[in-house]
Amino acid sequence: MGQFDYTRSGNPTRTALEVHLAKLMRCDRAFAVSTGMSALDAVLRLARTGDEIVAGDDLYGGTNRLLTHMKDYLAITVHHVDTTDNDAVRAVLHPTKTKFVLLESPTNPCIKICDIRAISEMVRSVCSPETLVVVDNTMMSPLLMNCFELGADIEYHSGTKFLSGHHDLMAGVIGVKCYHHTKRIYIVINSIGSGLAPFDCFLLLRGIKTLALRVERQQSNAEKIARAVQDLGFRVRYPGLESHPQRALHMSMAKGGGAVMSFATGDVHKSVRIVEACRLWGISVSFGCVNSLISMPCHMSHASIPAHVRKERGLSDDLIRLCVGIEDVEDLIDDLKAAICSATVESAIKGGDR
């Protein structure tokens, strides 16, 4: 019997994609699965009852939802801490119980930066060899940051975002530093049938061919848009700006600021009017595609996080997230400026009525 006897267990197109991804991510083994969340789920199934997970306090909403489920139903302890504070991370590490240290950098949507290299070294010195540093690298893509070079054991992505680039498929990617953990991850993927379908594998391979061109243009546009919004008087959270407090740390790990940023207006209703007034920026919770997108995380991608928890974590309801595409940058800036101007005038009029 040949190597590929059943598509759920393996497929030539999926294998071609996974070999290519392993080279791109510079790891021993890569897996392609149905979504970014199924990628995280396959990894977290390495945990057992009684284990502990250390995670950030500024996380993608779906990640927070899955961790909450594990905490509530699987007797796994989850510590949410500010991962930009190494002392806070160290305080919750346990020599034998900590199974995962789960990181995002930059975080979504507050664009905070954690020191992946320092935290990885800390985990090696404090915890057992079985403790794994896992990084969601979706915001940067393998092109801009290699987490394995920074000490991570596992890196995962929502392939729907930058790797695909066109939002015409859903996919997840797992990269594993060494073969020791690949067998158990593969057993999960094969057992539950979360491997990426052959045609979606073809689409993802096609998207990766233009990854470098797209990310270069998106990042260039983002740098100009971040400065333009900052010049309008907003505090823009973008690691490519000199004003970002952790810019030096980020640039020591990555090859640029990426293409995602956020800013607050101080007024929820004004933020809503800005988002709705945009004509070129599409309203969507996703990012990483050729089209520029705008959203309000607290009302969309992070709405599943309870309001009081969002408040505790400093996630304000008026926050706007911009995910920059490849369109003409001046058109994007003009559209955003017009939306901000319109919202400002409307706010002033309504304020006068009161």
N, C-alpha and C positions, 0 to 999 in steps of 0.2 A: 504494500500500500504506500502511496506517495506521501509527501510531506503535508499536503493540503487535502485532508479528507473531509473536512467540515468547516464551513466559513466562520461559524462562531469561534472555532478554535484557532483558525489561521487562514489567511488568504494571500495570494501572491502580491496583490496591490497594497494590502496593508503592510506586508513585510517590506516591500520597497520603500514605503513611506517611513516606517519605523527605522530602517537602516539609515535613511537620509536624515531623519530627525536626530538620531544618535550622533551623527557626524556634526550636524549643525550645533547641537548642544554640548558636544565634546564629553559624552558620557558613555558608559559601557552598554547601556540598554535603554531603549525608548519604547513606549507603548502609545498607541493611538486609540482613544476611546470616544464614546458618543458625545460627551459634553465636558466642560471644565469641572463641573461639580461631580460628575462620575469619576473623573480623574482623582479628585481629592477623596472621594468616598473609597475608592480602591486602595489608596494609601492608608487612610485612617483605619481600615479594617485590619491592619497589622496590630492595632491596640487590643488589649485584653481588659476584662473587668478589673478595676482597681488601679489601672494605669492613670497617669496624669498628663495633661496636655497644656503647654504654655503657649498662649496666642496673644496677638495684639488687641488693643482696645479700639482700633480703627480698621475694621475689616469689611470686605465685601459682604453685602447682606446675606447672600446665599451661604457663605462660609459660616457666618454667625448662626444662621438657622440650623445648619447641620451640627455644629458644635453644641448648640443648645439641646438638640435631640439626643446626642450622645450623653450629655450630662444628665438629662432627665430620665432616660430609659435604659442606659447601658452601664450605669454606675462607674462612669469615667469622670474624673475631676478635671475641670477646665479652668485655668487661671487666665483671666484677661488683664494684661498689664500694658503699660506704655513701653513699647519695645524700642523707643528712642532713648530710653533710660536704662543703661546696662545694669545699674544697681538694682532696679526694679525687677529685671529679668532674673538676675542672680538670686534675689530674695525668694523666688518661688521654685527654683530648681531643686529637685530631690535626687540624691545620689542613685537611688534604685527605682523610684516610681515614675519619674518623668520619662515618657515614651517619645513624645514629639515636642519640638519647639517650632511652632508654625509662624512664619514671617511673611510680611508683605513689605516691599520697599521699591518705589514709593507706595504709601498706603492709599487706599481708595475709600473715600474721596478727598481726604484732608492733605494728601501729598506730604506725609511725614516720612523721614528717612531713618531707617535703623542700620546699625553697623553690623552687617551680616558676618563680616570677617571676625570681629571681636566677639560676637555672640557665639559663633561656631567654636572659637578657641575656648571660650568660657565653658561651653557644654562639654567639650572634651576633657577639661580639667576637673569638672564638678560631677558629671554624671557617668553612668556606665556606658560601655561601648555600644549597647543596644539603643541608646537614645539617639534619635534622628533629627537633624535640622532639615526642615522642609520649607521651601520658599515658593510662594506664588509669584512667578516672574512674568505674569501676563502683561503688566503695565510697561515693561521694558522690552520684552521679546528677547530671544537668545542673541539677536544681533547687537543689542546695546548693552547687555549685561550677562555675564556667565557666572551663575551662582556656584558652580562646582569649584571654580577657581577661588571663590571666597570662603570655601569650607562647607558648603551645603552637601547633604547626602542625597536629597531628592529635590528635584525642581519640577513644577508642573505649570501648565498653561491652559487657559481657555483658547483652544485653537480657532474658535469663532472670531477672535479679535484680530491682532496683527498678523498672525501666521496665515490665516485665510485672506483677510484684507478686503473681502467683498460682501460679507454677510449673506452668503448664499448657502451656508451649511452650518451645522453645529458640530463641534469637535472638542476633545480634550487631549492633552498630551502629558505624559509622565516621562521624566528622564531620571534614571537611577545611576548613581555614581559607581557602584560596584555590584557584581552579580549576586551577592549574598542575599539580597532582598527581592530579587526579580522573580524567583519561583513562586513565592506566596502572592505577590501582586498579580502574576499571570493566572494563578489558580482562581483568584477572585474574578478577574476579567472574563476568563473562560466560563466559569460557573454561572455567573449572572448574565452573561451575554452582552456586555457593554462595549465590546470591541467595535471600532468604527467600521461602518459598512463600506464595501469596495468602491462604490461610486463617490462617496464622500471622501475616501482616501485619495482618489484621483483628483478631486477638486482641491483638496488641501495641498497636494503636491504641486498643482498648478499655481495656487496662491503663493507658495513659498518661493517660486521662481522670480516673483517680482518684489519679494520682501524688502530687499536692500533699497531698491528704487523708491518704494512707497514710504518706508520709514525715514529715509533721508529727506524727502520732500515734506512729510508730515512734521518732522522735528524742526525743519527750517521755518515752516509756516508758524508752528507753535511758538517759537522764540519771538517772532515779530508780533504775533497776536498778544502774547503775555506782556510785552513791553507797551503795546498800544492800550490795553485795558488798564495797566498800572498807571499810565500817563493820565488816565481819566480819573484818578484818585482812589482806585480800589486796591486793596491789599490782595495781590495775586499769589496764589500758592503754586509755584512752578519751580522745580529744582534747577532749571537753566538760568534763572534770574539771579543776579548778584544779591538781591534783597532776601533770597531764601536763606534762612538761618543755618541750614544744613547743606548748602550747596557744595562746599568743599568735600564733605564726606561723600555725598552722592557721586561727585565727579571722580572720586578715588575708586569707585566701584563700577561706574558706568561710562559709556561713551557719549553721553549727552543727556539732555533733560527729558527726552521723550516727547509725547504728543498729547498728554492729558494734563489739565490744570483745573483749578477751582478758585472761586472768589465769592465773597459774601457782600450783600448790598446793605445789610442792616434793616431791611424791610421785606418780609415774606411776600407781600402783595406786589411790591416793586419787582422782586425777582420773578414772580409769575408773569408779570406783564412783559419783562424783558424776554423771557423764554418764548412766550406766545407771539411776540412781535417780530421775531427773527423770520426771515424768508429763505435764506440759504442754509441755515443751520437746522437740521432735522431734529425733532424731539424724539429721543430714544435713550434707553438705559445702557446701550452697548457702547463700545469704542473700538478703535483700531482699524476701521475700514476706510476706504477711499473718500467717503462722504463725511463731512463735518457734522458733529452731533452736539446737542445741548440738552441738559437735563437738570432736575432738582433732586438730588439723591434721597433726601429725607421723605420725599413724596413718591419716589419711584424705586430705584434699585435698593435702597436701604429702608424702605417703609416697613419691612417685616420686623425691624428692630424696634422694640417698645420706645415710646417717646421719652420716658424718663431715663432710659439707658442711653439714648442718643444724647440727651442733655448732659448726663454725667461724663460722656466721652468727648464732649465739646463739638458735637456734630450739629450745627445750627440749621434750623428749618429754612433759612433764606439762602443757603449755599447753592451756588450754581456751578455745575461741572461742564467744562468744554473739552470735547474730544476732537482733535483737529484732523482734517482730511487733506487731500491733495489739490483742492481747488485753488484758484487764483487768490493769493493771500490778501491783496488789496480789496477784492470783492468781499471776502469774509470779514475783514476789519470794518469796511463801510457798513455792511449789514448789521454787525454787532453794535457799532456806534449809533446807527439809526434806531435800533431797538432800545438801547439804553437812553437815548435822548427822548424818545417817545414815552418811555416808562417814567422818566424823570418829570416831564411836563405834565403827564397825567396825574402823577403823585402830587405835584404842586397844586394842580387845579382842585383835586379832591381834598387836599389839605386846607385850601382856601375856603371850600364849601363848608367845612366843619367850623 
